[in-house]
Amino acid sequence: MKCYYINNDTRCNTRDTHNDTQSNTRQYAENSSKDKLIEILERELKHSKDKLEKAKQEKENLYKLLSQQQQLSLSDKNKIKVLELEQE
């Protein structure tokens, strides 16, 4: 804001004051928009991390189930061999 002095009285250019107000309003709006965008991105990041964690847990469960299935299959094969040997 540009001000000047006349007879010990301060006079300011109202155009400069208006420009300063517009600039401040624009800056506030930009900062507000940035804050909202940051909030949205943080929520999306948290959601993505939660989904990733859930996917990791599901993957671990699938590996456990696969391992159990392989053990059962091996056990069944061994039982079949034993039965075949008993029949001979």
BELURSUL-V360940 format. One line per field, one symbol per residue. ss: DSSP state (@ for helix, = for strand, . for the rest). psi: psi as a letter, one per 20 degrees, with the letter a starting at -180 (. if undefined). burial: 1 if it has 24 or more other C-alpha atoms within 12 Angstrom, else 0. Layout:
ss = ???
psi = ???
burial = ???
//
This chain:
ss = ..====..====.@@@@@@@@@@@@@@@@@@@@@@@@@@@@@@@@@@@@@@@@@@@@@@@@@@@@@@@@@@@@@@@@@@@@@@@@@@.
psi = ppqrpplkpppqohghgggggggggggggggggggggggghgghgggggggggghgghgggghgggggghgggggggghggggghhi.
burial = 0000000000000000000000000000000000000000000000000000000000000000000000000000000000000000
//
